[in-house]
Amino acid sequence: MSTFKAKIYVTLKPSILDPQGRTVERALSHLGQQASAVRVGKYIELNMEGERAEVEGRLSEIATTVLSNPVMENVRWELEGA
Amino acid sequence: MSTFKAKIYVTLKPSILDPQGRTVERALSHLGQQASAVRVGKYIELNMEGERAEVEGRLSEIATTVLSNPVMENVRWELEGA
């Protein structure tokens, strides 16, 4: 049994409008900062215990079914630890 | 003038309670999945144009003053591109 740290990145698919990103873009513009294509996603960290192969399987399931919506979002993850 | 892609990661400071993370943890537990220390942060992508040194300065300012709250959050960023 080892403890692993998972980092999960959830982003809206490119074809999905991102109103939050648009708002950030406008706010930056009003502050005199130029940035484009602003997209706001989620970054999730969690710890899991077990054997690496088994933890990878559970993480894959969690990431694709619970932490992200496969219709609208892309998800990728990293697993760190022993 | 080059175009750079910035990736910004915003996380709550460890001493700050994360109710969203607690909720995810409980939801996972109800689904029979064990995970601990769940923390939910933000992941922001944006494009910026200019010379690298100047873009790095602007990105640092945006990340620390607009995209994150330095009282409650940590922020780190990466800059990719020509």
Backbone of each chain as nested JSON, in Angstrom:
{
  "chains": [
    {"id": "A", "residues": [
      {"number": 1, "name": "MET", "atoms": {"N": [0.85, -1.206, 0.0], "CA": [0.0, 0.0, 0.0], "C": [0.879, 1.246, 0.0]}},
      {"number": 2, "name": "SER", "atoms": {"N": [0.691, 2.06, -0.997], "CA": [1.404, 3.33, -1.051], "C": [0.38, 4.449, -1.188]}},
      {"number": 3, "name": "THR", "atoms": {"N": [0.829, 5.656, -0.855], "CA": [-0.04, 6.82, -1.032], "C": [0.387, 7.561, -2.29]}},
      {"number": 4, "name": "PHE", "atoms": {"N": [-0.579, 7.854, -3.123], "CA": [-0.315, 8.58, -4.354], "C": [-1.043, 9.906, -4.324]}},
      {"number": 5, "name": "LYS", "atoms": {"N": [-0.439, 10.885, -4.985], "CA": [-1.097, 12.179, -5.131], "C": [-1.52, 12.327, -6.585]}},
      {"number": 6, "name": "ALA", "atoms": {"N": [-2.806, 12.546, -6.784], "CA": [-3.326, 12.705, -8.143], "C": [-3.605, 14.174, -8.412]}},
      {"number": 7, "name": "LYS", "atoms": {"N": [-3.246, 14.604, -9.616], "CA": [-3.567, 15.965, -10.068], "C": [-4.438, 15.838, -11.3]}},
      {"number": 8, "name": "ILE", "atoms": {"N": [-5.621, 16.421, -11.243], "CA": [-6.599, 16.254, -12.312], "C": [-6.93, 17.623, -12.895]}},
      {"number": 9, "name": "TYR", "atoms": {"N": [-6.847, 17.715, -14.215], "CA": [-7.105, 18.973, -14.915], "C": [-8.357, 18.809, -15.751]}},
      {"number": 10, "name": "VAL", "atoms": {"N": [-9.353, 19.622, -15.498], "CA": [-10.609, 19.545, -16.24], "C": [-10.767, 20.831, -17.036]}},
      {"number": 11, "name": "THR", "atoms": {"N": [-10.928, 20.706, -18.344], "CA": [-11.082, 21.886, -19.2], "C": [-12.327, 21.719, -20.058]}},
      {"number": 12, "name": "LEU", "atoms": {"N": [-12.979, 22.828, -20.349], "CA": [-14.106, 22.785, -21.28], "C": [-13.591, 22.408, -22.659]}},
      {"number": 13, "name": "LYS", "atoms": {"N": [-14.365, 21.624, -23.4], "CA": [-13.98, 21.314, -24.776], "C": [-13.917, 22.6, -25.587]}},
      {"number": 14, "name": "PRO", "atoms": {"N": [-13.034, 22.642, -26.575], "CA": [-12.842, 23.892, -27.335], "C": [-14.125, 24.406, -27.984]}},
      {"number": 15, "name": "SER", "atoms": {"N": [-15.045, 23.511, -28.332], "CA": [-16.262, 23.949, -29.02], "C": [-17.305, 24.515, -28.06]}},
      {"number": 16, "name": "ILE", "atoms": {"N": [-17.064, 24.402, -26.748], "CA": [-18.033, 24.878, -25.758], "C": [-17.681, 26.313, -25.354]}},
      {"number": 17, "name": "LEU", "atoms": {"N": [-18.669, 27.195, -25.401], "CA": [-18.447, 28.579, -24.97], "C": [-18.094, 28.623, -23.488]}},
      {"number": 18, "name": "ASP", "atoms": {"N": [-17.219, 29.545, -23.128], "CA": [-16.782, 29.663, -21.733], "C": [-17.078, 31.074, -21.232]}},
      {"number": 19, "name": "PRO", "atoms": {"N": [-18.287, 31.315, -20.71], "CA": [-18.644, 32.675, -20.267], "C": [-17.721, 33.189, -19.164]}},
      {"number": 20, "name": "GLN", "atoms": {"N": [-17.267, 32.29, -18.286], "CA": [-16.369, 32.723, -17.211], "C": [-15.055, 33.246, -17.802]}},
      {"number": 21, "name": "GLY", "atoms": {"N": [-14.551, 32.532, -18.795], "CA": [-13.328, 32.971, -19.463], "C": [-13.518, 34.305, -20.169]}},
      {"number": 22, "name": "ARG", "atoms": {"N": [-14.683, 34.48, -20.803], "CA": [-14.977, 35.744, -21.487], "C": [-15.013, 36.903, -20.485]}},
      {"number": 23, "name": "THR", "atoms": {"N": [-15.575, 36.622, -19.313], "CA": [-15.666, 37.659, -18.28], "C": [-14.273, 38.048, -17.789]}},
      {"number": 24, "name": "VAL", "atoms": {"N": [-13.424, 37.044, -17.57], "CA": [-12.048, 37.33, -17.151], "C": [-11.345, 38.154, -18.221]}},
      {"number": 25, "name": "GLU", "atoms": {"N": [-11.572, 37.777, -19.486], "CA": [-10.932, 38.484, -20.6], "C": [-11.35, 39.963, -20.615]}},
      {"number": 26, "name": "ARG", "atoms": {"N": [-12.645, 40.198, -20.441], "CA": [-13.126, 41.585, -20.432], "C": [-12.591, 42.346, -19.228]}},
      {"number": 27, "name": "ALA", "atoms": {"N": [-12.548, 41.676, -18.07], "CA": [-12.031, 42.336, -16.865], "C": [-10.574, 42.741, -17.069]}},
      {"number": 28, "name": "LEU", "atoms": {"N": [-9.793, 41.83, -17.639], "CA": [-8.384, 42.136, -17.903], "C": [-8.278, 43.309, -18.868]}},
      {"number": 29, "name": "SER", "atoms": {"N": [-9.114, 43.293, -19.892], "CA": [-9.075, 44.367, -20.877], "C": [-9.375, 45.721, -20.219]}},
      {"number": 30, "name": "HIS", "atoms": {"N": [-10.355, 45.733, -19.324], "CA": [-10.677, 46.985, -18.626], "C": [-9.528, 47.454, -17.746]}},
      {"number": 31, "name": "LEU", "atoms": {"N": [-8.706, 46.513, -17.307], "CA": [-7.549, 46.859, -16.478], "C": [-6.323, 47.177, -17.333]}},
      {"number": 32, "name": "GLY", "atoms": {"N": [-6.51, 47.203, -18.652], "CA": [-5.406, 47.544, -19.535], "C": [-4.482, 46.384, -19.849]}},
      {"number": 33, "name": "GLN", "atoms": {"N": [-4.939, 45.158, -19.548], "CA": [-4.118, 43.979, -19.831], "C": [-4.695, 43.229, -21.021]}},
      {"number": 34, "name": "GLN", "atoms": {"N": [-3.865, 42.902, -21.964], "CA": [-4.34, 42.173, -23.132], "C": [-4.089, 40.68, -22.96]}},
      {"number": 35, "name": "ALA", "atoms": {"N": [-5.152, 39.903, -23.05], "CA": [-5.036, 38.443, -23.09], "C": [-6.187, 37.934, -23.924]}},
      {"number": 36, "name": "SER", "atoms": {"N": [-5.989, 36.841, -24.622], "CA": [-7.053, 36.31, -25.463], "C": [-7.225, 34.824, -25.185]}},
      {"number": 37, "name": "ALA", "atoms": {"N": [-8.328, 34.292, -25.684], "CA": [-8.61, 32.861, -25.549], "C": [-8.513, 32.398, -24.095]}},
      {"number": 38, "name": "VAL", "atoms": {"N": [-9.096, 33.184, -23.187], "CA": [-9.066, 32.818, -21.774], "C": [-10.083, 31.701, -21.54]}},
      {"number": 39, "name": "ARG", "atoms": {"N": [-9.625, 30.624, -20.924], "CA": [-10.494, 29.479, -20.612], "C": [-10.267, 29.124, -19.156]}},
      {"number": 40, "name": "VAL", "atoms": {"N": [-11.355, 28.996, -18.423], "CA": [-11.253, 28.682, -17.001], "C": [-11.692, 27.242, -16.767]}},
      {"number": 41, "name": "GLY", "atoms": {"N": [-10.803, 26.458, -16.21], "CA": [-11.126, 25.07, -15.909], "C": [-10.899, 24.774, -14.44]}},
      {"number": 42, "name": "LYS", "atoms": {"N": [-10.9, 23.491, -14.103], "CA": [-10.71, 23.088, -12.717], "C": [-9.41, 22.313, -12.561]}},
      {"number": 43, "name": "TYR", "atoms": {"N": [-8.837, 22.458, -11.385], "CA": [-7.622, 21.733, -11.043], "C": [-7.875, 21.06, -9.702]}},
      {"number": 44, "name": "ILE", "atoms": {"N": [-7.871, 19.746, -9.69], "CA": [-8.231, 19.01, -8.479], "C": [-7.047, 18.166, -8.013]}},
      {"number": 45, "name": "GLU", "atoms": {"N": [-6.739, 18.255, -6.741], "CA": [-5.714, 17.398, -6.147], "C": [-6.378, 16.46, -5.162]}},
      {"number": 46, "name": "LEU", "atoms": {"N": [-5.933, 15.219, -5.125], "CA": [-6.437, 14.293, -4.105], "C": [-5.406, 13.201, -3.861]}},
      {"number": 47, "name": "ASN", "atoms": {"N": [-5.545, 12.563, -2.72], "CA": [-4.664, 11.447, -2.357], "C": [-5.431, 10.134, -2.47]}},
      {"number": 48, "name": "MET", "atoms": {"N": [-4.727, 9.113, -2.947], "CA": [-5.318, 7.779, -3.019], "C": [-4.304, 6.769, -2.517]}},
      {"number": 49, "name": "GLU", "atoms": {"N": [-4.812, 5.707, -1.918], "CA": [-3.929, 4.66, -1.4], "C": [-4.173, 3.349, -2.109]}},
      {"number": 50, "name": "GLY", "atoms": {"N": [-3.093, 2.59, -2.293], "CA": [-3.227, 1.272, -2.902], "C": [-1.999, 0.932, -3.722]}},
      {"number": 51, "name": "GLU", "atoms": {"N": [-2.143, -0.082, -4.554], "CA": [-1.078, -0.424, -5.486], "C": [-1.226, 0.429, -6.733]}},
      {"number": 52, "name": "ARG", "atoms": {"N": [-0.101, 0.747, -7.394], "CA": [-0.156, 1.733, -8.483], "C": [-1.17, 1.365, -9.569]}},
      {"number": 53, "name": "ALA", "atoms": {"N": [-1.136, 0.131, -10.05], "CA": [-2.011, -0.235, -11.169], "C": [-3.474, -0.087, -10.776]}},
      {"number": 54, "name": "GLU", "atoms": {"N": [-3.766, -0.488, -9.566], "CA": [-5.162, -0.439, -9.103], "C": [-5.593, 1.015, -8.883]}},
      {"number": 55, "name": "VAL", "atoms": {"N": [-4.686, 1.811, -8.324], "CA": [-4.997, 3.236, -8.115], "C": [-5.192, 3.935, -9.457]}},
      {"number": 56, "name": "GLU", "atoms": {"N": [-4.367, 3.596, -10.442], "CA": [-4.524, 4.207, -11.766], "C": [-5.905, 3.915, -12.346]}},
      {"number": 57, "name": "GLY", "atoms": {"N": [-6.357, 2.692, -12.173], "CA": [-7.677, 2.33, -12.673], "C": [-8.784, 3.106, -11.984]}},
      {"number": 58, "name": "ARG", "atoms": {"N": [-8.694, 3.211, -10.642], "CA": [-9.729, 3.94, -9.902], "C": [-9.7, 5.42, -10.251]}},
      {"number": 59, "name": "LEU", "atoms": {"N": [-8.474, 5.958, -10.397], "CA": [-8.355, 7.379, -10.735], "C": [-8.973, 7.665, -12.099]}},
      {"number": 60, "name": "SER", "atoms": {"N": [-8.696, 6.796, -13.052], "CA": [-9.263, 6.961, -14.389], "C": [-10.784, 6.984, -14.321]}},
      {"number": 61, "name": "GLU", "atoms": {"N": [-11.353, 6.095, -13.507], "CA": [-12.811, 6.036, -13.402], "C": [-13.364, 7.301, -12.734]}},
      {"number": 62, "name": "ILE", "atoms": {"N": [-12.727, 7.695, -11.629], "CA": [-13.171, 8.905, -10.917], "C": [-13.092, 10.127, -11.832]}},
      {"number": 63, "name": "ALA", "atoms": {"N": [-11.965, 10.251, -12.526], "CA": [-11.732, 11.459, -13.328], "C": [-12.731, 11.574, -14.467]}},
      {"number": 64, "name": "THR", "atoms": {"N": [-13.059, 10.441, -15.092], "CA": [-13.919, 10.512, -16.277], "C": [-15.405, 10.469, -15.938]}},
      {"number": 65, "name": "THR", "atoms": {"N": [-15.765, 9.946, -14.769], "CA": [-17.195, 9.809, -14.498], "C": [-17.696, 10.746, -13.398]}},
      {"number": 66, "name": "VAL", "atoms": {"N": [-16.854, 11.107, -12.448], "CA": [-17.326, 11.929, -11.33], "C": [-16.817, 13.364, -11.443]}},
      {"number": 67, "name": "LEU", "atoms": {"N": [-15.542, 13.519, -11.732], "CA": [-14.941, 14.851, -11.667], "C": [-15.114, 15.659, -12.946]}},
      {"number": 68, "name": "SER", "atoms": {"N": [-15.528, 15.016, -14.022], "CA": [-15.72, 15.761, -15.264], "C": [-16.972, 15.246, -15.965]}},
      {"number": 69, "name": "ASN", "atoms": {"N": [-17.484, 16.086, -16.833], "CA": [-18.638, 15.749, -17.652], "C": [-18.137, 15.465, -19.065]}},
      {"number": 70, "name": "PRO", "atoms": {"N": [-18.139, 14.211, -19.479], "CA": [-17.51, 13.865, -20.765], "C": [-18.183, 14.503, -21.97]}},
      {"number": 71, "name": "VAL", "atoms": {"N": [-19.404, 15.003, -21.798], "CA": [-20.081, 15.654, -22.923], "C": [-19.468, 17.025, -23.202]}},
      {"number": 72, "name": "MET", "atoms": {"N": [-19.095, 17.731, -22.128], "CA": [-18.654, 19.117, -22.284], "C": [-17.187, 19.336, -21.968]}},
      {"number": 73, "name": "GLU", "atoms": {"N": [-16.56, 18.388, -21.273], "CA": [-15.233, 18.662, -20.739], "C": [-14.204, 17.603, -21.138]}},
      {"number": 74, "name": "ASN", "atoms": {"N": [-12.99, 18.052, -21.263], "CA": [-11.858, 17.135, -21.374], "C": [-11.208, 17.017, -20.012]}},
      {"number": 75, "name": "VAL", "atoms": {"N": [-10.597, 15.864, -19.759], "CA": [-9.933, 15.683, -18.478], "C": [-8.616, 14.943, -18.711]}},
      {"number": 76, "name": "ARG", "atoms": {"N": [-7.589, 15.363, -17.969], "CA": [-6.338, 14.609, -17.974], "C": [-5.815, 14.588, -16.557]}},
      {"number": 77, "name": "TRP", "atoms": {"N": [-4.932, 13.648, -16.25], "CA": [-4.484, 13.527, -14.87], "C": [-3.06, 13.01, -14.802]}},
      {"number": 78, "name": "GLU", "atoms": {"N": [-2.442, 13.292, -13.662], "CA": [-1.092, 12.792, -13.357], "C": [-1.163, 12.121, -12.0]}},
      {"number": 79, "name": "LEU", "atoms": {"N": [-0.338, 11.085, -11.832], "CA": [-0.288, 10.391, -10.559], "C": [1.152, 10.435, -10.071]}},
      {"number": 80, "name": "GLU", "atoms": {"N": [1.33, 10.987, -8.88], "CA": [2.675, 11.094, -8.323], "C": [2.768, 10.251, -7.062]}},
      {"number": 81, "name": "GLY", "atoms": {"N": [3.958, 9.741, -6.804], "CA": [4.153, 9.046, -5.534], "C": [4.801, 7.708, -5.715]}},
      {"number": 82, "name": "ALA", "atoms": {"N": [5.018, 7.047, -4.585], "CA": [5.798, 5.814, -4.559], "C": [5.222, 4.768, -5.498]}}
    ]},
    {"id": "B", "residues": [
      {"number": 1, "name": "MET", "atoms": {"N": [7.232, 40.048, -31.978], "CA": [5.968, 39.694, -31.319], "C": [5.715, 38.207, -31.507]}},
      {"number": 2, "name": "SER", "atoms": {"N": [5.572, 37.497, -30.404], "CA": [5.221, 36.093, -30.459], "C": [3.967, 35.875, -29.638]}},
      {"number": 3, "name": "THR", "atoms": {"N": [3.326, 34.753, -29.897], "CA": [2.156, 34.394, -29.095], "C": [2.56, 33.326, -28.092]}},
      {"number": 4, "name": "PHE", "atoms": {"N": [2.213, 33.535, -26.848], "CA": [2.519, 32.588, -25.781], "C": [1.23, 32.049, -25.184]}},
      {"number": 5, "name": "LYS", "atoms": {"N": [1.314, 30.812, -24.755], "CA": [0.183, 30.22, -24.05], "C": [0.552, 30.103, -22.576]}},
      {"number": 6, "name": "ALA", "atoms": {"N": [-0.263, 30.711, -21.721], "CA": [-0.009, 30.662, -20.283], "C": [-0.969, 29.685, -19.63]}},
      {"number": 7, "name": "LYS", "atoms": {"N": [-0.443, 28.894, -18.707], "CA": [-1.263, 27.988, -17.904], "C": [-1.107, 28.401, -16.454]}},
      {"number": 8, "name": "ILE", "atoms": {"N": [-2.203, 28.718, -15.811], "CA": [-2.163, 29.243, -14.453], "C": [-2.942, 28.311, -13.52]}},
      {"number": 9, "name": "TYR", "atoms": {"N": [-2.297, 27.942, -12.427], "CA": [-2.899, 27.021, -11.461], "C": [-3.133, 27.786, -10.167]}},
      {"number": 10, "name": "VAL", "atoms": {"N": [-4.388, 27.834, -9.737], "CA": [-4.73, 28.541, -8.507], "C": [-5.242, 27.519, -7.494]}},
      {"number": 11, "name": "THR", "atoms": {"N": [-4.613, 27.463, -6.34], "CA": [-5.036, 26.51, -5.304], "C": [-5.255, 27.26, -3.996]}},
      {"number": 12, "name": "LEU", "atoms": {"N": [-6.204, 26.769, -3.218], "CA": [-6.393, 27.336, -1.885], "C": [-5.169, 27.036, -1.041]}},
      {"number": 13, "name": "LYS", "atoms": {"N": [-4.785, 27.971, -0.177], "CA": [-3.68, 27.707, 0.737], "C": [-4.053, 26.538, 1.641]}},
      {"number": 14, "name": "PRO", "atoms": {"N": [-3.061, 25.744, 2.048], "CA": [-3.357, 24.541, 2.849], "C": [-4.133, 24.839, 4.13]}},
      {"number": 15, "name": "SER", "atoms": {"N": [-3.949, 26.025, 4.696], "CA": [-4.62, 26.327, 5.963], "C": [-6.08, 26.739, 5.774]}},
      {"number": 16, "name": "ILE", "atoms": {"N": [-6.499, 26.923, 4.52], "CA": [-7.873, 27.366, 4.255], "C": [-8.764, 26.145, 4.013]}},
      {"number": 17, "name": "LEU", "atoms": {"N": [-9.889, 26.08, 4.71], "CA": [-10.832, 24.986, 4.5], "C": [-11.367, 25.01, 3.071]}},
      {"number": 18, "name": "ASP", "atoms": {"N": [-11.603, 23.822, 2.505], "CA": [-12.092, 23.727, 1.134], "C": [-13.402, 22.936, 1.129]}},
      {"number": 19, "name": "PRO", "atoms": {"N": [-14.548, 23.638, 1.314], "CA": [-15.824, 22.924, 1.379], "C": [-16.138, 22.165, 0.09]}},
      {"number": 20, "name": "GLN", "atoms": {"N": [-15.729, 22.722, -1.05], "CA": [-15.996, 22.041, -2.326], "C": [-15.241, 20.708, -2.379]}},
      {"number": 21, "name": "GLY", "atoms": {"N": [-13.994, 20.747, -1.917], "CA": [-13.214, 19.514, -1.874], "C": [-13.822, 18.496, -0.916]}},
      {"number": 22, "name": "ARG", "atoms": {"N": [-14.307, 18.975, 0.23], "CA": [-14.953, 18.066, 1.2], "C": [-16.18, 17.416, 0.59]}},
      {"number": 23, "name": "THR", "atoms": {"N": [-16.929, 18.206, -0.183], "CA": [-18.138, 17.673, -0.819], "C": [-17.787, 16.603, -1.839]}},
      {"number": 24, "name": "VAL", "atoms": {"N": [-16.758, 16.861, -2.638], "CA": [-16.321, 15.86, -3.612], "C": [-15.879, 14.589, -2.891]}},
      {"number": 25, "name": "GLU", "atoms": {"N": [-15.158, 14.77, -1.783], "CA": [-14.671, 13.622, -1.017], "C": [-15.841, 12.769, -0.516]}},
      {"number": 26, "name": "ARG", "atoms": {"N": [-16.856, 13.436, 0.013], "CA": [-18.021, 12.699, 0.504], "C": [-18.756, 12.016, -0.638]}},
      {"number": 27, "name": "ALA", "atoms": {"N": [-18.892, 12.714, -1.759], "CA": [-19.59, 12.125, -2.906], "C": [-18.85, 10.875, -3.375]}},
      {"number": 28, "name": "LEU", "atoms": {"N": [-17.538, 10.955, -3.448], "CA": [-16.742, 9.79, -3.856], "C": [-16.944, 8.652, -2.867]}},
      {"number": 29, "name": "SER", "atoms": {"N": [-16.944, 8.994, -1.591], "CA": [-17.114, 7.977, -0.557], "C": [-18.462, 7.263, -0.715]}},
      {"number": 30, "name": "HIS", "atoms": {"N": [-19.513, 8.041, -1.002], "CA": [-20.836, 7.439, -1.199], "C": [-20.859, 6.529, -2.417]}},
      {"number": 31, "name": "LEU", "atoms": {"N": [-19.992, 6.809, -3.381], "CA": [-19.917, 5.975, -4.587], "C": [-18.951, 4.815, -4.401]}},
      {"number": 32, "name": "GLY", "atoms": {"N": [-18.438, 4.669, -3.183], "CA": [-17.553, 3.538, -2.911], "C": [-16.111, 3.769, -3.312]}},
      {"number": 33, "name": "GLN", "atoms": {"N": [-15.759, 5.045, -3.582], "CA": [-14.391, 5.366, -3.977], "C": [-13.685, 6.062, -2.813]}},
      {"number": 34, "name": "GLN", "atoms": {"N": [-12.516, 5.593, -2.482], "CA": [-11.777, 6.212, -1.392], "C": [-10.768, 7.216, -1.938]}},
      {"number": 35, "name": "ALA", "atoms": {"N": [-10.879, 8.45, -1.507], "CA": [-9.869, 9.469, -1.813], "C": [-9.84, 10.419, -0.635]}},
      {"number": 36, "name": "SER", "atoms": {"N": [-8.684, 10.975, -0.347], "CA": [-8.578, 11.88, 0.79], "C": [-7.885, 13.163, 0.35]}},
      {"number": 37, "name": "ALA", "atoms": {"N": [-7.981, 14.158, 1.217], "CA": [-7.311, 15.435, 0.963], "C": [-7.674, 16.012, -0.394]}},
      {"number": 38, "name": "VAL", "atoms": {"N": [-8.962, 15.945, -0.728], "CA": [-9.406, 16.484, -2.017], "C": [-9.428, 18.007, -1.936]}},
      {"number": 39, "name": "ARG", "atoms": {"N": [-8.777, 18.641, -2.881], "CA": [-8.745, 20.111, -2.942], "C": [-9.114, 20.524, -4.362]}},
      {"number": 40, "name": "VAL", "atoms": {"N": [-10.036, 21.46, -4.471], "CA": [-10.479, 21.903, -5.79], "C": [-9.95, 23.306, -6.052]}},
      {"number": 41, "name": "GLY", "atoms": {"N": [-9.195, 23.447, -7.105], "CA": [-8.654, 24.747, -7.476], "C": [-9.062, 25.117, -8.889]}},
      {"number": 42, "name": "LYS", "atoms": {"N": [-8.427, 26.146, -9.421], "CA": [-8.74, 26.602, -10.767], "C": [-7.551, 26.398, -11.688]}},
      {"number": 43, "name": "TYR", "atoms": {"N": [-7.858, 26.155, -12.949], "CA": [-6.845, 26.003, -13.973], "C": [-7.244, 26.933, -15.113]}},
      {"number": 44, "name": "ILE", "atoms": {"N": [-6.414, 27.914, -15.391], "CA": [-6.764, 28.932, -16.376], "C": [-5.746, 28.916, -17.514]}},
      {"number": 45, "name": "GLU", "atoms": {"N": [-6.246, 28.902, -18.727], "CA": [-5.38, 29.016, -19.903], "C": [-5.68, 30.336, -20.591]}},
      {"number": 46, "name": "LEU", "atoms": {"N": [-4.639, 30.989, -21.086], "CA": [-4.87, 32.193, -21.888], "C": [-3.683, 32.427, -22.804]}},
      {"number": 47, "name": "ASN", "atoms": {"N": [-3.927, 33.21, -23.829], "CA": [-2.874, 33.561, -24.783], "C": [-2.452, 35.006, -24.572]}},
      {"number": 48, "name": "MET", "atoms": {"N": [-1.15, 35.246, -24.712], "CA": [-0.642, 36.613, -24.623], "C": [0.36, 36.832, -25.746]}},
      {"number": 49, "name": "GLU", "atoms": {"N": [0.429, 38.069, -26.214], "CA": [1.36, 38.393, -27.293], "C": [2.392, 39.403, -26.831]}},
      {"number": 50, "name": "GLY", "atoms": {"N": [3.601, 39.264, -27.344], "CA": [4.644, 40.225, -27.024], "C": [5.998, 39.544, -26.987]}},
      {"number": 51, "name": "GLU", "atoms": {"N": [6.975, 40.245, -26.417], "CA": [8.296, 39.656, -26.221], "C": [8.275, 38.874, -24.917]}},
      {"number": 52, "name": "ARG", "atoms": {"N": [9.076, 37.802, -24.849], "CA": [8.96, 36.884, -23.712], "C": [9.114, 37.578, -22.354]}},
      {"number": 53, "name": "ALA", "atoms": {"N": [10.149, 38.402, -22.213], "CA": [10.402, 39.003, -20.904], "C": [9.24, 39.898, -20.48]}},
      {"number": 54, "name": "GLU", "atoms": {"N": [8.715, 40.618, -21.451], "CA": [7.616, 41.548, -21.151], "C": [6.337, 40.772, -20.837]}},
      {"number": 55, "name": "VAL", "atoms": {"N": [6.101, 39.685, -21.594], "CA": [4.921, 38.855, -21.347], "C": [5.023, 38.197, -19.966]}},
      {"number": 56, "name": "GLU", "atoms": {"N": [6.21, 37.753, -19.608], "CA": [6.385, 37.134, -18.285], "C": [6.027, 38.115, -17.171]}},
      {"number": 57, "name": "GLY", "atoms": {"N": [6.43, 39.356, -17.329], "CA": [6.113, 40.369, -16.322], "C": [4.626, 40.613, -16.215]}},
      {"number": 58, "name": "ARG", "atoms": {"N": [3.961, 40.722, -17.376], "CA": [2.511, 40.961, -17.362], "C": [1.773, 39.762, -16.791]}},
      {"number": 59, "name": "LEU", "atoms": {"N": [2.235, 38.561, -17.155], "CA": [1.572, 37.349, -16.658], "C": [1.686, 37.266, -15.143]}},
      {"number": 60, "name": "SER", "atoms": {"N": [2.872, 37.558, -14.627], "CA": [3.08, 37.534, -13.182], "C": [2.122, 38.49, -12.496]}},
      {"number": 61, "name": "GLU", "atoms": {"N": [1.941, 39.678, -13.078], "CA": [1.041, 40.663, -12.47], "C": [-0.409, 40.193, -12.517]}},
      {"number": 62, "name": "ILE", "atoms": {"N": [-0.827, 39.691, -13.695], "CA": [-2.201, 39.197, -13.847], "C": [-2.465, 38.056, -12.867]}},
      {"number": 63, "name": "ALA", "atoms": {"N": [-1.534, 37.107, -12.805], "CA": [-1.759, 35.904, -12.006], "C": [-1.873, 36.229, -10.523]}},
      {"number": 64, "name": "THR", "atoms": {"N": [-1.057, 37.172, -10.06], "CA": [-1.037, 37.426, -8.62], "C": [-2.061, 38.467, -8.179]}},
      {"number": 65, "name": "THR", "atoms": {"N": [-2.517, 39.317, -9.099], "CA": [-3.431, 40.376, -8.659], "C": [-4.857, 40.198, -9.17]}},
      {"number": 66, "name": "VAL", "atoms": {"N": [-5.045, 39.569, -10.316], "CA": [-6.398, 39.451, -10.874], "C": [-6.94, 38.028, -10.741]}},
      {"number": 67, "name": "LEU", "atoms": {"N": [-6.126, 37.052, -11.079], "CA": [-6.634, 35.68, -11.17], "C": [-6.614, 34.941, -9.843]}},
      {"number": 68, "name": "SER", "atoms": {"N": [-5.935, 35.48, -8.857], "CA": [-5.909, 34.805, -7.559], "C": [-6.003, 35.835, -6.448]}},
      {"number": 69, "name": "ASN", "atoms": {"N": [-6.394, 35.352, -5.302], "CA": [-6.487, 36.181, -4.097], "C": [-5.314, 35.801, -3.193]}},
      {"number": 70, "name": "PRO", "atoms": {"N": [-4.313, 36.676, -3.093], "CA": [-3.091, 36.299, -2.375], "C": [-3.304, 36.013, -0.896]}},
      {"number": 71, "name": "VAL", "atoms": {"N": [-4.441, 36.426, -0.34], "CA": [-4.716, 36.153, 1.072], "C": [-5.057, 34.676, 1.276]}},
      {"number": 72, "name": "MET", "atoms": {"N": [-5.797, 34.123, 0.318], "CA": [-6.333, 32.773, 0.499], "C": [-5.738, 31.744, -0.445]}},
      {"number": 73, "name": "GLU", "atoms": {"N": [-5.103, 32.192, -1.526], "CA": [-4.74, 31.251, -2.586], "C": [-3.258, 31.33, -2.941]}},
      {"number": 74, "name": "ASN", "atoms": {"N": [-2.739, 30.2, -3.362], "CA": [-1.432, 30.155, -3.994], "C": [-1.633, 30.099, -5.501]}},
      {"number": 75, "name": "VAL", "atoms": {"N": [-0.678, 30.636, -6.233], "CA": [-0.782, 30.596, -7.689], "C": [0.584, 30.283, -8.275]}},
      {"number": 76, "name": "ARG", "atoms": {"N": [0.588, 29.459, -9.33], "CA": [1.814, 29.25, -10.089], "C": [1.441, 29.197, -11.558]}},
      {"number": 77, "name": "TRP", "atoms": {"N": [2.422, 29.409, -12.425], "CA": [2.083, 29.487, -13.841], "C": [3.24, 28.993, -14.69]}},
      {"number": 78, "name": "GLU", "atoms": {"N": [2.868, 28.62, -15.918], "CA": [3.837, 28.194, -16.926], "C": [3.561, 29.001, -18.182]}},
      {"number": 79, "name": "LEU", "atoms": {"N": [4.621, 29.286, -18.927], "CA": [4.465, 30.028, -20.179], "C": [5.069, 29.173, -21.29]}},
      {"number": 80, "name": "GLU", "atoms": {"N": [4.253, 28.884, -22.295], "CA": [4.71, 28.059, -23.409], "C": [4.667, 28.871, -24.687]}},
      {"number": 81, "name": "GLY", "atoms": {"N": [5.582, 28.578, -25.583], "CA": [5.497, 29.215, -26.898], "C": [6.824, 29.756, -27.337]}},
      {"number": 82, "name": "ALA", "atoms": {"N": [6.83, 30.353, -28.522], "CA": [8.059, 30.781, -29.184], "C": [8.862, 31.739, -28.314]}}
    ]}
  ]
}
